[in-house]
C-alpha cells in the first residue's frame, strides 16, 4: 500500500514537471513567432512609410 502512494506521488510530480516544461516550450515558441524575422528588422537607412509624394 505505501508503495502505491509513493508511485502516485512520483507520477503526479512527473506529470506536473512535464506540464510546466510543455508550457514553457509553448510560450517560447509563441514569443518566437511574435518576433519579427531578422531579415525584416528595420535598419538605419530605411525611410519610414508615409504618404506617396
PAZAPA-4460 file (N, C-alpha, C; in steps of 0.05 Angstrom, whole numbers, plus 32768, in hexadecimal, padded with zeros to 4 digits):
% residues 53
    n_x    n_y    n_z   ca_x   ca_y   ca_z    c_x    c_y    c_z   seq   type   mol
   8010   7FE8   8000   8000   8000   8000   8011   801A   8000     1      X     A
   8025   801C   8011   8036   8034   8010   8044   8037   7FF5     2      X     A
   804A   8021   7FE8   8058   8022   7FCE   8046   8030   7FB9     3      X     A
   802C   802B   7FBA   801B   8038   7FA7   8019   8056   7FAC     4      X     A
   801A   805E   7FC6   8019   807A   7FCC   8032   8088   7FC1     5      X     A
   8049   807C   7FC5   8062   8089   7FBB   8062   808A   7F9C     6      X     A
   8058   8075   7F8F   8058   8075   7F72   8044   8089   7F68     7      X     A
   802D   808D   7F76   8019   80A0   7F6E   8025   80BD   7F71     8      X     A
   8033   80C1   7F87   803F   80DC   7F8B   8055   80E1   7F76     9      X     A
   8064   80CC   7F70   8079   80CF   7F5C   806D   80D5   7F41    10      X     A
   8057   80C7   7F3B   8049   80CB   7F21   803D   80E7   7F1F    11      X     A
   8032   80F1   7F35   8027   810C   7F36   803D   8120   7F32    12      X     A
   8053   811C   7F40   806A   812F   7F3D   8075   812F   7F21    13      X     A
   8077   8118   7F15   8081   8116   7EFA   806D   8123   7EE6    14      X     A
   8054   811F   7EEA   8040   812B   7ED8   8040   814A   7EDB    15      X     A
   8044   8154   7EF3   8045   8171   7EF7   805E   817C   7EEA    16      X     A
   8074   816E   7EED   808D   8177   7EE0   808A   8177   7EC2    17      X     A
   807E   8163   7EB7   807A   8162   7E9A   8068   8178   7E90    18      X     A
   8053   817D   7EA0   8040   8192   7E98   804E   81AE   7E99    19      X     A
   805E   81B3   7EAD   806D   81CC   7EAE   8081   81CF   7E97    20      X     A
   808E   81B9   7E91   80A1   81B9   7E7A   8092   81BF   7E60    21      X     A
   807C   81B2   7E5C   806D   81B7   7E43   8062   81D3   7E42    22      X     A
   8059   81DE   7E58   8050   81FA   7E59   8067   820D   7E53    23      X     A
   807E   8208   7E5E   8095   8219   7E58   809D   8218   7E3A    24      X     A
   809C   8200   7E2F   80A3   81FD   7E12   808E   820C   7E01    25      X     A
   8075   8209   7E08   8060   8217   7DF8   8063   8235   7DFA    26      X     A
   8068   8240   7E12   806B   825D   7E15   8084   8267   7E06    27      X     A
   8099   8257   7E07   80B1   825F   7DF8   80AC   825F   7DDA    28      X     A
   809D   824B   7DD1   8097   8249   7DB4   8084   8260   7DAC    29      X     A
   8072   8268   7DBE   8060   827E   7DB8   806F   8298   7DB6    30      X     A
   8082   829C   7DC8   8092   82B4   7DC8   80A3   82B5   7DAE    31      X     A
   80AD   829E   7DA6   80BE   829C   7D8E   80AD   82A3   7D75    32      X     A
   8094   829B   7D75   8083   82A1   7D5E   807B   82BE   7D5D    33      X     A
   8078   82CB   7D75   8070   82E7   7D76   8087   82F9   7D6E    34      X     A
   80A0   82F1   7D72   80B7   8301   7D6B   80BA   8304   7D4D    35      X     A
   80C1   831B   7D43   80C5   831E   7D26   80DE   8310   7D1D    36      X     A
   80DE   8305   7D05   80F6   82F7   7CFB   810D   830A   7CF9    37      X     A
   8125   82FF   7CFB   813D   8311   7CFA   8140   831E   7CDF    38      X     A
   8137   8311   7CCA   813A   831D   7CAF   8128   8336   7CAC    39      X     A
   8111   8337   7CBB   80FF   834D   7CB8   8102   8362   7CCE    40      X     A
   8117   835F   7CDF   811B   8372   7CF4   8124   838D   7CE7    41      X     A
   8119   83A3   7CF0   8120   83BD   7CE4   813D   83C4   7CEA    42      X     A
   814A   83CF   7CD6   8166   83D9   7CDA   8165   83F8   7CDA    43      X     A
   817C   8404   7CDC   817D   8421   7CDF   8176   8430   7CC5    44      X     A
   817A   8424   7CAE   8176   8432   7C95   815B   842D   7C88    45      X     A
   8149   8421   7C97   812E   841C   7C8C   811D   8435   7C91    46      X     A
   8110   843F   7C7C   80FE   8456   7C7F   80E4   844D   7C8B    47      X     A
   80D8   845C   7C9D   80BE   8454   7CA8   80A8   8456   7C93    48      X     A
   8095   8444   7C96   807E   8444   7C83   806D   845C   7C88    49      X     A
   8066   846A   7C73   8055   8482   7C75   8045   8485   7C5B    50      X     A
   8038   849C   7C59   8029   84A1   7C40   803B   84A4   7C28    51      X     A
   8032   8499   7C12   8043   849A   7BF9   8044   84B7   7BEF    52      X     A
   805B   84C0   7BE6   805E   84DB   7BDC   805F   84DB   7BBE    53      X     A
***
